[in-house]
Amino acid sequence: MKTDIGIKELLLRGMRYTEPYEIQLPNGDTLKVFLRSIPESKNAEIESMSLEGIDFSNIPEEEMAKLSTSTGDLGQSMMMLAMRGKGSNMISKLTQAGFKADHIICAYGIVSEDFKPVFTVDEIGGFPCGEPKKAADRIRVISGVGKEAQEQITNFRKD
């Protein structure tokens, strides 16, 4: 049986997990970095920022009640309901929030070999198009958040 210290060490060791990752540069070269998982506190900050500014006041109460009993990504379901109520301006806000969330995830999750962040959020914004999204998606997977990660966890449990 593990002691509390043993369990804590296992958890911290998991948070120190990194994996190599290559960022494709426009000139054809690749930049080799490491990705690490994000902790729950950082994920909560990003998730809340992603939903910031969404107005749920036009959504009927019965639709909101369905969300609490649905399976899948609650945040995505909430965004879809909000978009139905607010139109293209809401889509624009959500798209911008999604890009910002990806940049924050990358700024935290792209690290050097000694676990130090390599880029700022502003520097991530200067990456080639699509690269922050690809890196952020991988960081989400190794962090256990996001749809793909949840599917992998579910499939692992079935096996």
C-alpha positions in Angstrom: 0.0 0.0 0.0 1.3 3.4 -0.9 1.8 6.1 1.7 0.6 9.6 1.2 4.1 10.7 0.3 4.3 7.9 -2.3 1.1 9.0 -3.9 2.1 12.6 -3.9 5.4 11.7 -5.5 3.7 9.7 -8.2 1.4 12.6 -9.0 4.2 15.1 -9.1 6.2 12.7 -11.3 3.3 12.6 -13.7 3.2 16.4 -13.8 6.9 16.4 -14.8 6.2 14.2 -17.8 7.4 15.7 -21.1 7.5 14.5 -24.7 9.4 15.8 -27.6 7.5 17.8 -30.2 8.5 19.4 -33.5 7.1 22.7 -34.7 7.1 23.1 -38.5 8.6 26.4 -39.7 7.6 28.1 -42.9 11.1 27.6 -44.4 10.7 23.8 -44.0 12.9 23.5 -40.9 11.6 22.1 -37.6 12.0 23.5 -34.1 12.4 20.8 -31.5 10.8 21.5 -28.1 9.2 19.6 -25.3 5.5 19.5 -24.3 4.3 19.1 -20.7 0.9 18.6 -19.3 -1.0 21.5 -17.7 -2.2 21.3 -14.1 -5.9 21.5 -13.2 -5.5 25.2 -12.0 -4.2 26.3 -15.4 -6.9 24.2 -17.2 -9.7 25.8 -15.1 -8.3 29.3 -15.9 -8.3 28.6 -19.6 -11.7 26.9 -19.6 -13.3 29.9 -17.8 -11.6 32.4 -20.1 -12.9 30.4 -23.1 -16.5 30.9 -21.9 -15.9 34.5 -20.9 -18.4 37.0 -22.3 -21.0 34.4 -23.4 -24.5 35.6 -22.7 -26.8 32.7 -21.7 -29.8 35.0 -20.8 -31.6 34.2 -24.1 -31.4 30.4 -23.6 -34.5 28.8 -22.3 -34.2 27.2 -18.8 -35.2 23.7 -20.2 -32.3 23.9 -22.7 -29.9 24.7 -19.9 -31.2 21.9 -17.8 -30.5 19.4 -20.6 -26.8 20.4 -20.4 -26.4 19.1 -16.8 -27.7 15.6 -17.9 -25.9 15.4 -21.3 -22.8 13.4 -22.0 -19.8 14.9 -23.8 -18.1 18.2 -23.6 -20.2 20.5 -21.4 -18.3 23.7 -22.5 -18.8 22.9 -26.1 -22.6 22.3 -25.6 -22.9 25.6 -23.7 -21.1 27.4 -26.6 -23.4 25.8 -29.2 -26.5 27.0 -27.3 -25.1 30.5 -26.8 -24.3 30.7 -30.5 -27.8 29.8 -31.5 -29.0 32.7 -29.4 -26.5 35.3 -30.4 -25.4 34.6 -34.0 -22.1 35.5 -35.8 -20.9 38.1 -33.2 -20.8 35.3 -30.6 -19.0 33.0 -33.1 -16.3 35.7 -33.5 -15.9 36.1 -29.8 -15.6 32.3 -29.2 -13.1 31.9 -32.1 -10.9 34.7 -30.6 -11.2 33.1 -27.1 -10.2 29.7 -28.6 -7.1 31.2 -30.2 -6.2 32.9 -27.0 -6.7 29.7 -25.0 -4.4 27.8 -27.4 -1.7 30.5 -27.0 -1.9 30.3 -23.2 -1.7 26.5 -23.2 1.3 26.6 -25.5 3.0 29.3 -23.4 2.7 27.1 -20.4 3.1 23.7 -22.0 6.0 24.2 -24.4 9.1 23.9 -22.3 12.9 23.4 -22.4 14.5 20.2 -21.2 14.7 21.6 -17.7 10.9 22.3 -17.6 11.2 26.1 -18.1 8.7 27.8 -20.4 10.2 28.8 -23.7 7.8 31.2 -25.3 5.4 34.0 -24.0 1.8 34.2 -25.1 2.7 37.0 -27.5 5.5 35.0 -29.1 3.1 32.0 -29.6 1.0 34.5 -31.6 3.8 34.9 -34.0 4.0 31.1 -34.8 3.2 29.8 -38.2 -0.6 29.5 -38.8 -2.0 26.3 -37.3 1.0 25.4 -35.2 -0.3 26.7 -31.9 -3.5 24.8 -32.3 -1.7 21.5 -33.1 0.6 21.9 -30.1 -2.2 23.0 -27.8 -4.3 20.0 -28.9 -1.4 17.6 -28.0 -0.9 19.3 -24.7 -4.6 18.8 -23.9 -4.3 15.1 -24.7 -1.2 14.6 -22.5 -3.0 16.6 -19.8 -6.1 14.4 -20.0 -8.5 17.2 -21.1 -10.4 17.6 -24.3 -12.5 15.3 -26.4 -9.6 13.2 -27.8 -8.1 12.6 -24.4 -11.4 11.6 -22.9 -12.0 9.1 -25.8 -8.5 7.6 -25.2 -9.2 7.3 -21.5 -12.6 5.7 -22.1 -11.1 3.2 -24.7 -8.2 2.4 -22.2 -10.7 1.6 -19.5 -12.7 -0.7 -21.8 -9.6 -2.7 -22.7 
